[in-house]
């Protein structure tokens, strides 16, 4: 969309954060995309991704 300006910031931990300033808007929205999952777990970590999913979506 024309006029949309995004800023990509990489934190010291490697976490990438994309922000967009919207003048006149007094709220915030947050979206999280995590580039990992059960395919990346070894036997000692089995279930960690599923547990994180429950924490995020069920509280």
N, C-alpha and C positions, 0 to 999 in steps of 0.2 A: 504494500500500500504506500502511496506517495506520502512523504513527510514523516514516516516512522523511522526513528533513530534508536538503534540498539547499541548497548555497550557490553562487550565481553570482558570479564575480569577473571583471572586465574588466581585463586588464593594460594598461599604458601603450601597448603596440603595437596594441591593439585586439583581441587574442586573448581569447576568452571561455573561461573554465575553470569547469566545474561539478564540485563536490566533494560527497561524502557521507561523513560520519563514521559508522563502524560499530563501536561499542564491542565489545571482545573479539576483533576480527579483526586478525591480525598480518600482513596482506598488502595488496597494492595492485593494482588493475587500471586500465589506461589505455585509453581509446578516443579516436580522433581522427576528426573530421568536418571536412573542408575544403570550404568553399563556393566552389569554383572548379574549373576543369578545362579540357580542351582547347577548349571553346566560348569561353573567355575569352582564349585565346592569340592574339597577332598573328603575322605571318609571321616576325618575328625571334625569337619564343619557341617556335616550333613544336617539339613533342616534350618540352617541359619537364615537363608533367604526367605523361606516360608514364614519363619517367626517374625522377621522384619516386615514382611507383607502384612501380617496380622496386626502388628503394632501401628503401622501407618494407616490402615483402612478400618480397623475396628477399635482402635484406641486403647 
